Amino acid sequence: MRNSGRFRPTSLVRKFVPLGPLANLGPLANLPGHQRRSVGRSRSQVLTDTIKRMGSLEVRLARNAREIRLAQALRYRVFYREMSAQAGAAGKLWRRDIDGFDSICDHMLVIDHDPDPSVIRQLPGGMRRRRRKPAVVGTYRLLRQEIAEQFGGFYTADEFEIEGVVERHRPMRFLEMGRSCVLRPYRTKRTVELLWSGCWEYIQEHQMDVMVGCASLEGTEPAKLAPQLSFLHHHAQAPEEWRIRAVPSRYVSMDRIAAEDIDTKAALSGMPPLIKGYLRLGAFIGDGAVVDHQFGTTDVCMILPVSLINPRYFGHFGAPRERLS
């Protein structure tokens, strides 16, 4: 007897778990069901139309659960297959990077509407595709302060004491940026600038004042990352009013080499491009690092007040808009 597609196990699971497995609802875990279902409706409804287009590449927010799943699949490929992150049972089953914060975040996407067949084969289900379809090739996860505070706080708070800085700077509005990744063939200036253009439009649309989030160096042995950590400690540490400290139970000192003994060229050559990009924009780094064994990284906290962005980059992304209030 042939099984109807409607009753295949995977079809049934996807019907009831649209964004991933039942485990790990994160900040939604203690909410009544009707409140969890309303989160999607409370998300930003702006910027789901095209923000910017360059050739076949488009940047905009994810419009539905399917597009969020595509972003999760891209993250899985980059973090778990290319890098050294360790997937749990659910991640291996679904081949997606999933956590409970996905349900309350906005997801900025770069989509290629005419991907090369070799690129399609790198994506989940790529070998089964008979024709070219738009492919998600870059993503950034965005969480606004007002949403975070409704649902238990920021993702960053698991590693860094972000609450104190948020309280100290009220009524300024914080935007957490994380889970950034780009598919390998697209790791070019063009794609990264397109992704940043989308994020900058989002920042202005929502009148955000401060960007914050974790930035990662690959590896879990801080001693081997001493040049990079020490450079950040001595040359990029946030002033006291903006300094976010790693949580005490996970704090790892970044002051491993004296400032005068750092080989600046070697430190910068081993610095991840994302962190160098943040520094060029004018970002600061917090106090202390955190080793994330699941993702195989050593994390630092990045903080960037919008008012302190280096004006030279407004030529790429546009000058700040005048605010109404």
VEXDREN-2710 file (C-alpha; in Angstrom, 1 decimal):
% VEXDREN-2710
k/r/px/py/pz
1/MET/0.0/0.0/0.0
2/ARG/1.5/3.4/-1.0
3/ASN/1.8/6.0/1.7
4/SER/0.2/9.3/1.0
5/GLY/2.7/12.2/1.1
6/ARG/0.5/13.9/3.7
7/PHE/1.2/11.1/6.2
8/ARG/4.9/10.7/5.8
9/PRO/6.7/11.2/9.1
10/THR/8.7/14.2/7.9
11/SER/5.5/15.8/6.5
12/LEU/3.7/15.4/9.8
13/VAL/6.7/16.8/11.8
14/ARG/7.0/19.8/9.5
15/LYS/3.3/20.6/9.9
16/PHE/3.6/21.0/13.6
17/VAL/7.2/22.2/13.9
18/PRO/7.7/24.8/11.1
19/LEU/11.0/26.2/12.3
20/GLY/12.7/23.2/13.7
21/PRO/12.5/20.4/16.3
22/LEU/10.5/20.6/19.5
23/ALA/13.6/21.0/21.7
24/ASN/15.2/24.3/22.6
25/LEU/12.5/26.9/22.4
26/GLY/14.9/29.3/24.1
27/PRO/13.2/32.5/25.2
28/LEU/9.8/31.2/24.1
29/ALA/9.9/28.1/26.4
30/ASN/7.8/29.6/29.2
31/LEU/5.2/31.4/27.1
32/PRO/1.6/30.2/26.6
33/GLY/1.0/28.8/23.2
34/HIS/-1.1/31.6/21.9
35/GLN/1.7/34.1/22.7
36/ARG/4.3/32.0/20.9
37/ARG/2.1/31.9/17.8
38/SER/1.8/35.7/17.9
39/VAL/5.5/36.4/17.8
40/GLY/5.7/36.1/14.0
41/ARG/2.9/38.6/13.6
42/SER/4.7/41.1/15.8
43/ARG/7.9/41.0/13.8
44/SER/9.0/43.8/11.6
45/GLN/6.7/44.1/8.6
46/VAL/9.0/46.5/6.8
47/LEU/11.9/45.7/4.5
48/THR/10.5/42.4/3.2
49/ASP/10.4/44.0/-0.2
50/THR/13.8/44.4/-2.0
51/ILE/16.1/46.7/-0.2
52/LYS/18.8/46.7/-2.8
53/ARG/19.7/44.7/-5.9
54/MET/23.0/44.1/-7.6
55/GLY/22.8/41.9/-10.7
56/SER/21.2/38.6/-9.6
57/LEU/21.8/39.3/-5.9
58/GLU/19.0/40.8/-3.8
59/VAL/19.0/41.8/-0.1
60/ARG/15.9/41.9/2.0
61/LEU/14.3/40.4/5.1
62/ALA/13.0/36.8/5.2
63/ARG/9.2/36.8/4.4
64/ASN/8.1/33.4/5.8
65/ALA/9.1/30.3/7.8
66/ARG/10.5/28.6/4.6
67/GLU/13.0/31.4/4.1
68/ILE/14.1/31.2/7.7
69/ARG/14.6/27.5/7.2
70/LEU/16.8/28.3/4.2
71/ALA/18.9/30.7/6.4
72/GLN/19.2/28.0/9.1
73/ALA/20.4/25.5/6.4
74/LEU/23.0/28.0/5.2
75/ARG/24.2/28.6/8.8
76/TYR/24.5/24.8/9.3
77/ARG/26.6/24.4/6.2
78/VAL/29.0/27.2/7.2
79/PHE/29.2/26.6/10.9
80/TYR/29.0/22.8/11.1
81/ARG/30.4/21.6/7.8
82/GLU/33.1/24.2/7.0
83/MET/34.0/25.1/10.5
84/SER/34.2/23.0/13.6
85/ALA/30.8/23.5/15.4
86/GLN/29.4/20.3/16.9
87/ALA/25.8/19.7/16.0
88/GLY/23.4/18.0/18.5
89/ALA/21.0/15.3/17.5
90/ALA/18.3/17.7/16.3
91/GLY/20.8/19.7/14.2
92/LYS/22.1/16.5/12.5
93/LEU/18.6/15.3/11.8
94/TRP/17.4/18.6/10.2
95/ARG/20.8/19.8/8.9
96/ARG/19.9/23.3/10.1
97/ASP/21.5/25.6/12.8
98/ILE/18.5/26.1/15.0
99/ASP/17.8/27.8/18.3
100/GLY/14.8/29.4/20.0
101/PHE/15.9/32.9/19.2
102/ASP/15.2/32.3/15.5
103/SER/11.5/32.6/16.3
104/ILE/11.7/36.2/17.6
105/CYS/14.4/37.6/15.3
106/ASP/14.3/39.2/11.9
107/HIS/16.6/37.5/9.3
108/MET/18.4/39.6/6.7
109/LEU/19.0/37.6/3.5
110/VAL/21.1/37.8/0.4
111/ILE/19.4/35.9/-2.3
112/ASP/20.9/34.9/-5.7
113/HIS/18.2/34.6/-8.3
114/ASP/20.4/33.0/-10.8
115/PRO/22.8/30.8/-8.9
116/ASP/25.5/28.8/-10.7
117/PRO/24.8/25.0/-10.7
118/SER/27.9/24.4/-8.7
119/VAL/26.5/26.6/-6.0
120/ILE/23.2/24.9/-6.0
121/ARG/24.9/21.6/-5.3
122/GLN/26.4/23.0/-2.1
123/LEU/22.9/23.8/-0.7
124/PRO/20.6/21.4/1.1
125/GLY/18.6/19.5/-1.5
126/GLY/20.8/20.8/-4.3
127/MET/21.4/17.5/-5.9
128/ARG/17.6/17.0/-6.3
129/ARG/17.0/20.3/-8.0
130/ARG/16.2/20.0/-11.7
131/ARG/16.2/23.8/-12.4
132/ARG/17.8/26.9/-10.9
133/LYS/15.9/28.4/-8.0
134/PRO/16.7/31.5/-5.9
135/ALA/19.3/30.5/-3.3
136/VAL/19.9/32.1/0.1
137/VAL/23.7/32.8/0.1
138/GLY/24.1/35.2/3.0
139/THR/22.3/35.9/6.2
140/TYR/22.4/38.0/9.4
141/ARG/20.1/37.6/12.4
142/LEU/18.7/40.7/14.0
143/LEU/17.1/41.2/17.4
144/ARG/15.7/44.5/18.5
145/GLN/15.8/45.4/22.2
146/GLU/12.1/45.8/22.6
147/ILE/11.5/42.3/21.3
148/ALA/14.3/40.8/23.4
149/GLU/12.9/42.3/26.5
150/GLN/9.5/40.8/25.9
151/PHE/11.0/37.3/25.6
152/GLY/13.7/36.9/28.2
153/GLY/16.7/39.0/26.9
154/PHE/19.4/38.9/24.3
155/TYR/21.3/35.8/23.0
156/THR/24.5/37.6/23.9
157/ALA/23.6/37.6/27.6
158/ASP/24.6/33.9/27.8
159/GLU/28.2/35.0/27.4
160/PHE/28.4/38.7/28.2
161/GLU/26.9/41.0/30.8
162/ILE/25.0/43.1/28.4
163/GLU/22.1/44.2/30.7
164/GLY/24.2/46.8/32.6
165/VAL/25.2/48.7/29.5
166/VAL/21.6/48.6/28.2
167/GLU/20.3/50.0/31.5
168/ARG/23.0/52.6/31.7
169/HIS/22.2/54.0/28.2
170/ARG/18.4/54.0/28.3
171/PRO/16.5/55.3/26.3
172/MET/19.0/54.4/23.6
173/ARG/17.8/51.4/21.5
174/PHE/20.1/48.3/21.1
175/LEU/20.1/46.0/18.1
176/GLU/21.8/42.5/18.5
177/MET/23.4/41.3/15.3
178/GLY/24.6/37.7/15.1
179/ARG/24.7/34.4/13.2
180/SER/26.3/36.1/10.2
181/CYS/27.5/33.9/7.4
182/VAL/28.0/33.9/3.6
183/LEU/28.3/30.8/1.4
184/ARG/32.0/30.4/0.3
185/PRO/31.7/31.3/-3.4
186/TYR/30.0/34.6/-2.4
187/ARG/32.6/35.8/0.1
188/THR/33.4/38.8/-1.8
189/LYS/33.3/42.5/-1.1
190/ARG/30.2/42.9/-3.3
191/THR/28.1/40.3/-1.3
192/VAL/29.3/41.5/2.1
193/GLU/28.5/45.2/1.3
194/LEU/25.1/44.1/0.1
195/LEU/24.4/42.3/3.3
196/TRP/25.6/45.4/5.3
197/SER/23.5/47.7/3.2
198/GLY/20.4/45.7/4.2
199/CYS/21.4/45.8/7.9
200/TRP/22.1/49.6/7.7
201/GLU/18.6/50.2/6.1
202/TYR/17.1/48.1/9.0
203/ILE/19.0/50.2/11.6
204/GLN/17.7/53.4/10.1
205/GLU/14.1/52.1/9.6
206/HIS/13.9/51.1/13.2
207/GLN/15.9/54.0/14.5
208/MET/18.4/51.8/16.4
209/ASP/21.1/53.6/18.4
210/VAL/23.6/50.8/19.2
211/MET/24.7/47.6/17.5
212/VAL/25.9/44.8/19.8
213/GLY/26.7/41.1/19.4
214/CYS/29.3/38.3/19.6
215/ALA/32.1/38.1/17.1
216/SER/34.1/34.9/16.9
217/LEU/37.7/33.8/16.4
218/GLU/38.0/30.2/15.2
219/GLY/39.6/27.9/17.9
220/THR/39.0/27.1/21.5
221/GLU/42.6/27.6/22.9
222/PRO/43.0/31.2/23.8
223/ALA/46.8/30.8/24.1
224/LYS/47.0/30.1/20.4
225/LEU/44.9/33.3/19.8
226/ALA/47.0/35.4/22.0
227/PRO/48.1/37.9/19.3
228/GLN/44.6/38.6/18.2
229/LEU/43.1/38.8/21.6
230/SER/45.9/41.0/23.0
231/PHE/45.6/43.3/20.0
232/LEU/41.9/43.8/20.6
233/HIS/42.4/44.2/24.3
234/HIS/45.1/46.9/23.9
235/HIS/43.8/48.7/20.8
236/ALA/40.1/48.3/20.6
237/GLN/38.7/47.9/24.1
238/ALA/35.6/49.9/24.8
239/PRO/35.7/53.0/27.1
240/GLU/34.2/52.3/30.5
241/GLU/30.7/53.6/29.7
242/TRP/30.4/51.1/26.8
243/ARG/32.4/48.2/28.2
244/ILE/30.6/44.9/28.4
245/ARG/32.3/42.2/30.5
246/ALA/32.2/38.5/29.9
247/VAL/30.1/36.6/32.5
248/PRO/32.4/35.7/35.5
249/SER/31.9/31.9/35.1
250/ARG/33.2/32.0/31.5
251/TYR/35.6/35.0/31.6
252/VAL/38.9/34.5/29.7
253/SER/41.5/37.2/29.9
254/MET/42.4/38.8/26.6
255/ASP/45.5/40.6/28.0
256/ARG/48.0/37.8/27.1
257/ILE/50.8/39.8/25.5
258/ALA/52.1/43.2/26.5
259/ALA/51.1/46.0/24.0
260/GLU/54.7/46.7/23.0
261/ASP/55.4/43.0/22.2
262/ILE/52.5/42.5/19.8
263/ASP/53.3/41.7/16.2
264/THR/50.6/43.9/14.7
265/LYS/50.9/42.6/11.2
266/ALA/50.6/38.9/12.4
267/ALA/47.8/39.8/14.7
268/LEU/45.8/41.5/11.9
269/SER/46.5/38.8/9.4
270/GLY/45.0/36.2/11.7
271/MET/42.0/38.4/12.6
272/PRO/38.6/37.3/11.1
273/PRO/37.4/39.6/8.3
274/LEU/34.2/40.3/10.2
275/ILE/36.0/41.6/13.3
276/LYS/38.3/43.8/11.1
277/GLY/35.2/45.1/9.4
278/TYR/33.6/46.1/12.7
279/LEU/36.8/47.8/13.8
280/ARG/37.0/49.8/10.6
281/LEU/33.4/51.0/11.2
282/GLY/34.4/52.2/14.6
283/ALA/33.4/49.3/16.9
284/PHE/34.8/48.6/20.4
285/ILE/35.5/45.3/22.0
286/GLY/34.3/44.3/25.5
287/ASP/36.3/43.1/28.5
288/GLY/37.2/39.4/28.3
289/ALA/36.5/36.6/25.9
290/VAL/34.4/33.4/26.1
291/VAL/35.2/30.0/24.8
292/ASP/32.3/28.4/22.9
293/HIS/33.0/24.7/22.7
294/GLN/29.9/23.9/20.7
295/PHE/30.9/26.2/17.9
296/GLY/34.6/25.7/18.2
297/THR/35.2/29.4/18.7
298/THR/36.5/32.0/21.1
299/ASP/34.0/34.9/21.3
300/VAL/34.5/38.6/22.0
301/CYS/31.7/41.2/22.5
302/MET/31.4/43.9/19.8
303/ILE/29.6/47.1/20.5
304/LEU/29.1/50.0/18.1
305/PRO/27.1/53.2/18.8
306/VAL/25.6/54.4/15.5
307/SER/26.7/57.9/16.3
308/LEU/30.4/56.8/16.3
309/ILE/30.4/55.0/12.9
310/ASN/33.3/56.2/10.8
311/PRO/31.7/58.8/8.4
312/ARG/33.8/57.5/5.5
313/TYR/31.5/54.5/5.2
314/PHE/28.4/56.5/4.6
315/GLY/29.5/56.7/1.0
316/HIS/29.0/53.0/0.8
317/PHE/25.8/52.6/2.8
318/GLY/24.2/56.1/2.9
319/ALA/24.3/58.9/5.4
320/PRO/22.1/58.6/8.5
321/ARG/18.6/59.8/8.0
322/GLU/17.2/62.7/10.1
323/ARG/15.0/61.3/12.8
324/LEU/11.5/62.6/13.5
325/SER/11.9/62.4/17.2
END
